[in-house]
């Protein structure tokens, strides 16, 4: 039996288990993910006493320490689903944990003849799995290309018929399109497609600085989003002709993730890094994403640390606004690198003042134009703006620079007024995220002290459920 995504679901004992298994088929749900060519195994749940899930490809056979008696449980099916769509998430090992080795050994003893000598495993299994992962990655790239070709055809038909044809489409229309993108290993694009109906509804999610969906200009918002997606499609079609850094950006946006060990193997930037802002967003499936922004004292480089947490599981580190982190930051491969990982770091109490930001909006827009020229899909873009005055005009917040130029701002009303109160009509320094149409302020520097402008508090989370 070929272990495809759909075939794996048929191994579930009932439809309910199959459906629940899809919810655990994400690498972020698991504490560990390993394999050796013969089997895969992983742990999830409470780190102090996690569930231990194993799948032997010879069968396949399943075992899990969860209390569910009917096997395979959702954890076993979910682990195999995850392997089928993202085997790069599994670390290849030669030495098995005792609990996994014992189970496989017992299975071998039961299946072996009395006189039969079981073969000794070597590192060849690990090498074979590594080669299989390489081949599967190539296969995934082909799958992505097919999905992008289908998406281009859909976009071309849509632009020909007009955006008005989207008005009134049932949610199933978007879900089916997104599902086909998921099948093509394009989960990131699938999420963006599922979010488009929100732009067409009252109170929908803002895009490119707009105030929300459901208004007469929803066509403009949807067109901007679809334009970005179309540019991605065309870029992927010519990916072999693009610079290596831009190829990395395309693959990352399309959903191909870099392994942390590969990133950390590169040389980093040693500096004192100032924490300048933070946001947290709720992703799909009870997954949460936190972005923390840093600026280097000597390098003056801006870095964004992207972290994920599942359910009620906390993030590994607490980054407090205005504190200094002494450490080596490694930048992800990109045409315009700004995402980072820390090789090593130390939280300090030493004071630090950033030497320079953008003197005016003209300098900021030039920097943003250079970033877009390098990576057309860069978002969000960090903005550290000096000597700006918050204003409120025509029911909207904005910033005014020393040249009396205006920059639109998207902020919750109470935080917008808080920013104006901090300023008191005097110039302040503001750090925020620019989305191409408006600035989302995250912090301000007033009298040399960082002040919070965005409530980066933990979002409400569902209780962790291991069942």
Secondary structure, DSSP 8 states (H G I E B T S, - for coil): ----HHHHHTTSSSHHHHHHHHHT-SGGGEEEEEE-SSEEEEEES-TTS-EEEEEETTTTEEEE-SS--SSS-HHHHHHHHHHHH-GGGSEE-SS--HHHHHHHHHHHHHHS-TT-------THHHHHHHHHHHHHHHHHHHHHHHHHHHHHHHHHHHHHH-GGGGTT--HHHHHHHHHHHHHTT-HHHHHHHHHHHHHTSTT----TT---SSSTTHHHHHHHHHHHHHHHHHHHHTGGGS-HHHHHHHHHHHT----HHHHHTS--EEEEEEEEEEEEEE-SSSEEEEEEEEEETTT--EEEEEEEEETT---S----TT-EEEEEEEE-S-TT--BEEEEEEEEE------S--BSSHHHHHHHHHHHHHH-TT--SEEEEEEEEEEEEETTEEEEE-TT--EEEB---HHHHHHHHHHHTTS-EEEEEEE-SS-EEEEEEEETTEEEE-S-------------
